[in-house]
Amino acid sequence: QAQRILATVTLVPERTKNLQDQIDATVDYAAVAGLVRQIANASVYRLLETMAEEMTAQIVTRFEVKRVTLSLRKFALRDAESVSVTSVREEAA
């Protein structure tokens, strides 16, 4: 059964200097959001932890980021506003 999930993604781009205010010189945030949405919609995960780990692994692999922190919040519990899990991944050295 599908459940409402909210993703919060914090990126540390590889490049932050000399961008000359050019959008194409940095991470495509819309593409990152699209990837997160694609993974959430196309896959069946029983654990938020598994989904979060897959998302961070894909983001670090596909985009020029040094580090990604991703939190997933789920609103499925009657006695709590939400529950969440956070995954942090850094690029391979």
C-alpha positions as CSV (number, residue, x, y, z in Angstrom):
1,Q,0.0,0.0,0.0
2,A,1.4,3.4,-1.1
3,Q,2.2,5.8,1.7
4,R,3.0,9.5,1.7
5,I,6.7,10.2,2.0
6,L,8.5,13.5,2.2
7,A,12.2,13.7,1.1
8,T,14.6,16.4,2.2
9,V,17.9,16.4,0.3
10,T,21.0,18.4,1.2
11,L,23.9,18.3,-1.3
12,V,27.5,19.4,-1.0
13,P,28.5,20.0,-4.7
14,E,32.0,19.2,-5.8
15,R,32.2,22.7,-7.4
16,T,31.2,25.8,-5.5
17,K,33.7,28.4,-6.7
18,N,34.0,30.2,-10.0
19,L,30.5,29.2,-11.1
20,Q,30.0,32.7,-12.6
21,D,26.4,32.4,-11.6
22,Q,25.8,29.8,-14.4
23,I,23.1,27.3,-13.7
24,D,24.7,24.7,-15.9
25,A,27.9,24.9,-13.9
26,T,26.4,23.2,-10.8
27,V,24.1,20.3,-9.9
28,D,20.8,20.0,-11.7
29,Y,18.5,20.1,-8.7
30,A,15.5,19.3,-10.7
31,A,17.2,16.1,-12.0
32,V,18.1,15.1,-8.4
33,A,14.4,15.6,-7.4
34,G,13.3,13.6,-10.4
35,L,15.6,10.7,-9.5
36,V,14.4,10.7,-5.9
37,R,10.8,10.7,-7.2
38,Q,11.6,7.9,-9.7
39,I,13.1,5.6,-7.1
40,A,10.2,6.3,-4.7
41,N,7.5,5.6,-7.3
42,A,9.1,2.7,-9.2
43,S,10.3,0.5,-6.4
44,V,8.8,-1.3,-3.6
45,Y,10.7,-1.0,-0.4
46,R,9.6,-2.3,3.0
47,L,12.1,-0.2,4.9
48,L,12.6,3.6,4.7
49,E,16.3,2.9,5.4
50,T,16.7,0.8,2.2
51,M,15.0,3.4,0.1
52,A,17.1,6.2,1.6
53,E,20.3,4.2,1.0
54,E,19.4,3.5,-2.6
55,M,18.6,7.2,-3.2
56,T,21.9,8.5,-1.7
57,A,23.9,5.9,-3.6
58,Q,22.3,6.9,-6.9
59,I,22.8,10.7,-6.2
60,V,26.5,10.3,-5.4
61,T,27.0,8.1,-8.5
62,R,25.1,10.3,-11.0
63,F,25.8,13.8,-9.9
64,E,28.9,15.9,-9.1
65,V,28.4,16.0,-5.3
66,K,30.9,15.4,-2.5
67,R,28.3,14.5,0.0
68,V,24.5,14.0,0.2
69,T,22.3,13.9,3.2
70,L,18.8,12.6,2.6
71,S,15.9,12.3,5.1
72,L,12.7,10.5,4.4
73,R,9.6,11.2,6.5
74,K,6.6,8.9,6.6
75,F,3.2,9.9,7.8
76,A,1.7,6.5,8.4
77,L,1.4,6.3,12.2
78,R,-1.7,7.2,14.0
79,D,0.0,8.3,17.3
80,A,2.9,10.3,15.7
81,E,3.1,13.2,13.3
82,S,5.7,11.3,11.4
83,V,8.8,9.0,11.6
84,S,12.0,9.6,9.7
85,V,15.3,8.1,8.7
86,T,18.4,9.9,7.4
87,S,21.1,8.5,5.1
88,V,24.5,10.2,4.5
89,R,26.8,9.2,1.8
90,E,30.1,10.7,0.5
91,E,31.8,10.2,-2.9
92,A,34.3,7.5,-3.0
93,A,37.8,8.8,-2.4
